[in-house]
Amino acid sequence: MAALLIFVWGKLPNDYWLWLVILLCPLVHIVMMRSHGHNGQTACRLEDEQASAAKFYTCPECGLRYADPGWAKKCEAWCRKYQSCNLAITKHAVKD
């Protein structure tokens, strides 16, 4: 880096602001990349989706999600018996 500065200006600049910007660039880049999930972990958005999905109960037959486990069980029983969905039950499903 110093060689590049010497090549461009002919000498090292004494302006401390320039050095501050040059030295802060990698740090700012690391902080920005952390919010994009490039740090080897799952992105925050995926963790939020998984956490919100854990709050709902899913009918294993049709895949609809319900906030109340009772409605999910009713939906599962209906789907298994009639191989279809009941509108009176599905109106309680959580909308995505």
N, C-alpha and C positions, 0 to 999 in steps of 0.2 A: 504494500500500500504506500509506504513512504517513497519507494522508488518511482511509483506512478506520479506522486505529488511533485517530486523533484524534477521529473521529466516535464510535467505540465507547466509548473511555475519557475523552474530553474533553481529553486531553493525551497526549503520547508516553510510554509506560511506560519506566521506568528499569531494569526487570528484564532483565538480559542473557540469561537463559535463554530468555525469550520470543523475543528477537531471533535467538538461535541456532537455535531450532526453525524460525522463519519463513524464515531464510536457508538452512537445510539442506534444506528440503522440495524445492526444485527439483533440487538435487544428488542426493538420494536417489531421486527420481523418474527421473532420467536413468539412474542405475545400475541400477535395477530394470527399466526398459524395455530396456536393452541385452541382458539375458538372455532377453528374449522375442522377439528378432529384429526389433525395430522400428527398428533403426539403419540400414536400407537394405541390409543384407547378409542372406545366407541364415541361417536359424536354425541353432543348433549341432546340434540334433537331426537336421536334414536332412544336414548335413555328416558326422555320424557314420554315418548310414545309407548315404551314398554311399561312405564309406571302407570300411565293412564289406562292401558289395556288390562293391567292387573286388577283394576277396580271394578271391572265388568265381568259378567258371567256369560259364557258363550254356549249356544246350543250346538252340540256336536254334529247334529244332522244337517242343519242348514247354514250354520255359521253366524247367525244373528247374535248380537250382544245385548245383554240386559243389565240394568243396574241392580235389579232385584233377583236373587237366585230362584225365587218361586216362579217368576215368569219364564226363566230359562228352562226350568224343569217342565213346566206346562208346554212350552214350545217343543221341547225334545219328545215328550210323550205324544203330542199331536203329530209331529213330523214322522215319527216311527210308525204310528198307527195308520195314518192316511197318506203318507208319502207326499205331503203338500204342506203349505203354510196356512195358518188361520189368521185372517185379517184382524180379528178381535185380539189376538195375542201379539201379533207383529206390530201393532200400533204402539206397544210399550217398549219396543226395541230402541236402542240408542242410535241416534242419527250421527253419522260420521261427518 
